[in-house]
Amino acid sequence: MTTPWSPAHASLLDLAEACDIPTRWTCRTGVCHTCITHLVAGDITYTTQPLELPEAGTILVCCSNPTTEVVLDL
């Protein structure tokens, strides 16, 4: 699925929910790491700095926004 990013969304998780894409999450603040998702391409920034960054090649969609076009493996 391809969809444009809009700053109206608080995070990539919010965008996924708006597109009815089932996504695992719990905290929405980068604490629990339930929403870890593989970042296939692109770059993101964290709106809230996670307590611990996920391993390379993954992101926390609950508190991230794209800075370039991104491809996620949801």
C-alpha positions in Angstrom: 0.0 0.0 0.0 1.2 3.5 -0.8 0.0 6.6 0.9 1.2 10.1 1.3 2.4 11.4 4.6 0.6 14.3 6.2 1.8 16.3 9.2 -1.8 16.0 10.4 -0.7 12.6 11.7 1.1 12.5 15.0 3.2 9.5 14.0 3.6 6.7 11.4 1.4 4.6 13.7 -1.4 7.2 13.4 -1.0 7.1 9.6 -1.2 3.3 9.6 -4.3 3.4 11.8 -5.9 5.9 9.4 -5.3 3.5 6.6 -6.8 0.6 8.6 -3.4 -1.2 8.7 -3.3 -3.4 11.8 -0.2 -2.5 13.8 0.9 -3.7 17.2 1.4 -1.0 19.8 0.9 -0.3 23.5 2.5 2.9 24.8 2.8 5.4 21.9 5.8 7.0 23.6 8.7 4.7 22.6 8.9 2.9 25.9 7.5 -0.6 25.4 9.0 -1.4 21.9 5.8 -3.3 20.9 5.6 -1.4 17.7 9.1 -2.2 16.4 8.8 -2.3 12.6 11.4 -3.0 9.9 12.5 0.1 7.9 13.1 -1.1 4.4 14.1 2.3 3.0 14.1 6.0 4.0 14.7 8.0 7.1 12.7 9.0 10.1 12.9 11.2 13.1 11.5 10.5 16.6 8.9 13.0 17.9 9.6 11.6 21.4 13.1 10.2 21.9 12.7 6.5 22.9 14.2 5.4 26.2 16.3 2.9 24.1 16.7 3.0 20.4 15.7 -0.2 18.5 18.3 -2.1 16.6 19.6 -0.9 13.2 17.1 -1.4 10.4 14.0 -1.1 12.7 12.0 1.8 14.0 9.3 2.5 16.6 6.3 3.6 14.5 4.5 4.9 17.6 6.7 8.0 18.0 8.3 8.5 14.5 7.7 10.6 11.5 9.3 10.3 8.1 11.9 12.8 7.0 12.1 11.2 3.5 9.9 8.8 1.6 9.9 5.6 3.7 9.1 1.9 3.0 8.0 -0.1 6.0 7.5 -3.8 6.4 4.3 -3.8 8.4 
